Amino acid sequence: LIYETMLVQHNLRERRQGNLRLDTLWVNFSQKHDFNPPHSHGGVFSFIIFVKIPYKLENETYDASKLYFQTQTPIHLHGSGITTTHLNVDESFEGKILIFPSQLIHGVHPFYTSDGYRITISGNLVFDV
């Protein structure tokens, strides 16, 4: 459903047969108290590869260390508002990859209980047309 919605929103229905290719790639090194404010990306899909997560979720406060996504409910569907969905990211995410629509607003709360680095590899994918 999200894939189909992205195709419609970005007028990509005719191009969905094209191959996806890597457009941009970067590495994030976050220390204790670092955060990433709400933002989105260019491209069609973005990804996060969790390389090193130096903390356990149970040691963090409620919202600390969580990755979040925000969506806005259209006015014609029960009013308007922003819904935030949190992912409980901790050391159990190491080695996992998360792929999501690039236009989806997301951010990361800081962590507090480790002096290690949170290391992720991120990037954006585009259709090669």
N, C-alpha and C positions, 0 to 999 in steps of 0.2 A: 504494500500500500504506500509506504513512504517513497519507494522507488518510482512508482507510477505518478505520485503527486509531484515529485521533483521534475519528471519528464514534462508534465503539463505546465508547471510554473515556469520552466525555462525553455519552453517550446522545443523540446528535444525529442518528441515522439518519433519523428521521421529519422532521427539520427541514432536511435538507441541500438541499432545494429553495429555501430562503429565500436572499435576497440577502446578500452580505457587505457590511458597512459599516465605516467607520473609527470606532474607539472612542477611541483615544488617539494622539497624535503628539508627538514631541519631537526636539530636535536635540542631538547630542553633540559637544562640542569637547574633544578629548583632546590633551594636550601630552606631550612626551618624559617617560617614566617613569610616565605615568598608565596605569591598567589598570581593567578592569571585572571584578569577581569573579564566580564562577558564580552564575547566577540564572535564573529563568524568568518568564513573564508571564501575565497573565490574557487572556481571549479565546480565539479558535480558532487564528488564525494571527498571527504577528508578521513584521515585515519590517525590513530594513536597506537603505537607499540609500546607496551609497558616493559622497560628494560630493568629498572631497579626502583623498587618502592621500599624505602628504609624504615617502615613503621608498621605496627599492627593496629587495626582499626579500633580494637577495644581499648587501646591506650590513649586514643584521641578524644577530644570533646565532640559533641553531637555533629556539627556540620564540618568540623575540621577535616581536611585531607580529601573531601569528597569532590568528585567531578560532577558538574551539573549541566543540564540542558534546559533551555527555556523555549516554550512555544506560546504563541498568542492564539487565544480562541477567537475565531471570527464572530462579529457582532450577531450575525443571523443564527448562530448556534449558542443559545443560552447566554447571551450577553457577551461582553468582551472581558478579557483578563489574561494575565500571564501565568502559565503553569510551569513550575520548576520541578524537574525530576533529577534526583541525586543517584549517583552510583557510588557504592561503598568501596572505593579503591584503597587497597592496602597491599601488603607483600604477596597476597594470594593472586594478584593480577600479573605478576611478573611472567613474561613470556606470552602474554595474551595480546591480541590486536582488536581494536574497536573501530568499525567503519560506520560513518554516519553522513547524512547529507551536508555538504559544505556550508549551506546557508543557515543551518541550525545554530542558533546562538548557544554558546557553551562557555564554561569557565572552570577554574579550579580554586578551591579554598586552600588556605595554607595548612601546613602540618606543624606540630609543636613538640613532639616527643622524641625526635631523633636529630642527631647532628649530621647524618648522612645526606647524600644527594638523592632527590627523586629524579630519575633519568627516564625520559621518554623520547621516542622518535616519532615525528609527526610529518604529515604531508598531505598534498591535495592531488586528486585524480581528475582528469578531464577526458572528454571524448576526443579521439583522434579522428577528425573528419576532414 
